[in-house]
């Protein structure tokens, strides 16, 4: 059974757009990762973070496509009711893990660029310990933020436990605010500051008439690379916002098998207390969903 869609043509258009954006994003990240070996970036930590970002975003595109496909195929009931599937997939743990990992990488990349440009005197440019710390911090932060999603999903598979339900609601708000929205705003502000500092330095210094040859062109090249990185970081934040919003809207507007609808999944996880007649989860309205979540 599928959820009725008022405008099937619109659903088709949205589906084509989602696939187009995801496939183009995947190809762009693969190409970007390859080109990173051709671009001269004299900051080891920045170079590693950029490559890590391309890998995270490429994996994210694959995960989004995998979720899309899972909405339309008949998942075996045994797999659907399995503990691992419920905790790692139906709970969107896999999706959120990639999202938080990408956001954390962007945050570290933003802080790294801010430190290197604005507070350059103390920047540990060639420190291997600094580079190692960045990667450990990114993965540790991601695991700590996303692990409760899988743990909550595991424990809410039993009859409704209202303590767990409350924890799940608080955790959802925590992830949205502190692992996505707040870092995104901070990242954009830091990168705007970096761009402003670079432009201010160019105006103050002006063209170097005595050394306008190789030295000046090299300096301009470095400034252009740093400026491009900052603009790219802001663009990635906007793109990630778009992808998250589109996937969220997808879950509420597209035809989805009845056993994989949001109400059904929430009922299986113990979040929903009420079930409509004949278990017709797809007929629940937005009001029903909000009442079950917060009422």
C-alpha positions in Angstrom: 0.0 0.0 0.0 1.3 3.4 -0.9 0.5 6.8 0.5 -1.7 8.8 -1.9 -0.1 11.7 -3.7 -2.3 14.5 -4.8 -0.2 15.5 -7.8 1.7 12.4 -9.2 3.3 14.6 -11.9 4.8 16.8 -9.2 6.1 13.7 -7.4 7.8 12.6 -10.6 9.4 16.0 -11.1 10.7 16.0 -7.5 12.0 12.5 -7.9 14.0 13.5 -11.0 15.3 16.6 -9.3 16.4 14.6 -6.2 18.2 12.0 -8.4 19.8 14.7 -10.6 21.1 16.6 -7.6 22.4 13.5 -5.8 24.1 12.1 -8.9 25.6 15.4 -9.9 26.7 15.9 -6.3 28.3 12.5 -6.2 30.2 13.1 -9.5 31.3 16.6 -8.4 32.7 15.3 -5.1 34.6 12.5 -6.8 36.0 15.0 -9.3 36.8 17.4 -6.5 38.6 14.7 -4.6 40.7 13.8 -7.6 41.5 17.5 -8.4 42.6 18.1 -4.8 45.8 16.2 -5.7 46.5 18.7 -8.5 45.8 21.9 -6.5 48.7 23.4 -4.5 47.6 23.9 -0.9 50.6 24.4 1.4 48.6 23.7 4.6 48.6 19.9 5.3 45.7 20.1 7.7 43.6 22.0 5.3 44.4 19.7 2.4 43.4 16.6 4.5 40.2 18.3 5.7 39.2 19.2 2.1 39.7 15.6 0.9 37.8 14.3 3.9 35.0 16.7 3.1 34.7 15.5 -0.5 34.6 11.8 0.7 31.9 12.6 3.3 29.7 14.4 0.9 30.1 11.7 -1.8 29.1 9.1 0.8 26.2 11.3 1.8 24.9 11.4 -1.8 25.0 7.6 -1.9 23.2 7.3 1.4 20.4 9.7 0.2 19.9 7.6 -2.9 19.9 4.4 -0.8 17.2 5.8 1.4 15.2 6.9 -1.7 15.4 3.4 -3.1 14.4 1.8 0.2 11.2 3.9 0.2 10.0 2.1 -2.9 11.1 -1.5 -2.6 9.5 -4.2 -0.5 11.9 -4.7 2.4 11.5 -8.2 3.8 9.5 -8.2 7.0 12.2 -10.2 8.8 14.8 -7.5 7.9 12.4 -4.7 8.7 11.8 -6.0 12.2 15.5 -6.8 12.8 17.2 -5.0 15.6 20.1 -3.8 13.5 17.9 -2.5 10.6 15.7 -0.6 13.1 18.5 0.9 15.0 20.9 1.7 12.1 18.6 2.4 9.2 14.9 3.0 10.1 16.0 5.4 12.8 17.9 7.4 10.2 21.1 6.8 12.1 23.0 6.2 8.9 21.8 9.4 7.4 22.5 11.5 10.5 25.9 10.0 11.0 27.0 11.2 7.5 25.3 14.6 8.0 27.0 15.2 11.3 30.3 13.9 10.0 30.1 16.3 7.1 29.1 19.2 9.3 31.9 18.5 11.8 34.4 18.4 9.0 33.1 21.7 7.7 33.3 23.2 11.2 36.9 22.1 11.6 37.8 23.3 8.1 36.2 26.7 8.9 38.1 27.0 12.2 41.3 25.9 10.5 41.0 28.6 7.9 40.1 31.2 10.5 43.1 30.3 12.6 45.4 30.3 9.6 44.3 33.6 8.2 43.1 35.8 11.1 45.4 34.3 13.9 48.2 33.2 11.6 51.0 33.9 14.1 50.0 30.9 16.3 48.9 28.6 13.5 50.6 25.1 13.8 51.1 24.8 10.0 53.3 21.7 9.8 52.3 20.0 13.1 51.3 16.4 12.6 49.7 16.4 16.1 47.4 19.1 15.0 46.3 17.2 11.9 45.8 14.1 13.9 43.8 16.0 16.6 41.4 17.4 14.0 40.5 13.9 12.6 40.1 12.4 16.0 37.9 15.3 17.2 35.7 15.0 14.1 35.0 11.3 14.4 34.7 11.4 18.2 32.2 14.3 18.0 30.2 12.5 15.3 30.0 9.2 17.3 29.0 11.0 20.5 26.3 13.0 18.8 24.7 10.3 16.7 25.1 7.2 18.9 22.0 8.1 21.1 19.9 7.8 17.9 20.7 4.1 17.5 20.5 3.4 21.2 17.1 5.1 21.6 15.8 3.2 18.5 17.0 -0.1 20.0 15.3 0.4 23.3 12.0 1.9 21.9 11.4 -1.3 19.9 9.7 -2.7 23.0 6.3 -1.5 24.3 6.2 2.3 24.6 8.6 3.6 27.3 7.7 7.2 27.9 11.1 8.1 29.5 12.8 6.9 26.3 10.3 8.8 24.2 11.0 12.0 26.1 14.8 11.5 25.7 14.3 10.9 22.0 12.5 14.2 21.6 15.1 16.1 23.5 17.9 14.4 21.6 16.3 15.3 18.2 16.1 18.9 19.1 19.7 18.8 20.4 21.0 17.4 17.2 19.1 19.8 15.0 20.2 22.9 17.0 23.7 22.1 18.2 24.9 19.7 15.6 23.5 21.4 12.5 22.0 24.9 12.7 24.4 26.5 15.2 27.6 25.1 13.6 26.3 26.2 10.2 25.8 29.7 11.3 29.2 29.9 13.1 30.9 28.4 10.0 29.4 31.0 7.7 30.3 33.9 10.0 33.9 32.7 10.3 34.3 32.4 6.6 32.8 35.8 6.0 35.4 37.2 8.4 38.2 35.3 6.6 37.1 36.8 3.2 36.8 40.3 4.7 40.4 40.0 6.2 41.8 38.9 2.8 40.1 41.7 1.0 41.3 44.3 3.6 44.9 43.0 3.3 44.8 43.4 -0.5 43.5 47.0 -0.2 46.2 47.9 2.4 49.1 46.2 0.6 48.1 47.0 -3.0 50.3 45.9 -5.8 54.0 45.3 -5.0 55.8 47.4 -7.6 59.3 46.1 -6.6 58.4 42.4 -6.7 55.5 42.3 -9.0 56.8 39.2 -10.8 56.9 35.6 -9.4 56.5 36.6 -5.7 53.4 38.7 -6.3 51.7 36.1 -8.5 52.4 33.4 -6.0 50.9 35.5 -3.2 47.9 36.3 -5.3 47.5 32.6 -6.0 47.6 31.7 -2.3 45.1 34.4 -1.5 42.8 33.2 -4.3 43.0 29.6 -3.0 42.1 30.7 0.5 39.4 32.9 -0.7 38.0 30.1 -2.9 38.1 27.7 0.0 36.1 30.1 2.2 33.5 30.7 -0.5 33.3 26.9 -1.1 32.7 26.2 2.5 29.7 28.6 2.5 28.4 27.0 -0.6 28.6 23.5 0.9 26.7 24.7 4.0 23.9 26.1 1.7 23.9 22.9 -0.3 23.7 20.7 2.8 20.8 22.7 4.0 19.0 22.2 0.7 19.7 18.4 0.8 18.4 18.0 4.3 15.3 20.0 3.7 14.5 18.1 0.5 15.0 14.7 2.2 12.8 15.8 5.1 10.1 17.0 2.7 10.5 13.8 0.7 9.5 11.7 3.7 6.2 13.5 4.0 5.2 14.1 0.4 6.2 11.1 -1.7 4.5 7.7 -2.2 6.1 5.4 0.4 5.3 1.8 1.2 2.9 1.6 4.2 5.4 -0.4 6.2 8.0 2.3 5.8 5.9 5.4 6.5 6.9 7.8 9.3 3.9 6.9 11.4 4.6 3.2 11.1 8.2 3.6 11.9 7.4 5.8 14.9 4.8 3.3 16.1 7.4 0.5 15.8 9.8 2.6 17.8 7.2 3.3 20.5 6.9 7.0 19.7 3.3 6.8 18.5 0.7 5.8 21.0 -2.4 5.7 18.7 -3.1 3.7 15.6 -5.8 4.5 13.1 -8.4 2.1 11.9 -7.1 -0.9 10.0 -3.6 0.3 10.7 -3.8 2.8 7.9 -0.7 4.7 8.9 -0.6 6.5 5.6 -3.9 8.3 6.3 -2.6 10.1 9.3 -2.6 13.9 8.9 0.1 16.3 10.0 -2.1 17.1 13.0 -2.1 13.5 14.0 1.6 13.3 13.8 2.1 16.4 15.9 -0.4 15.2 18.5 1.4 11.9 18.8 4.8 13.6 19.0 4.0 16.4 21.4 0.5 15.8 22.7 
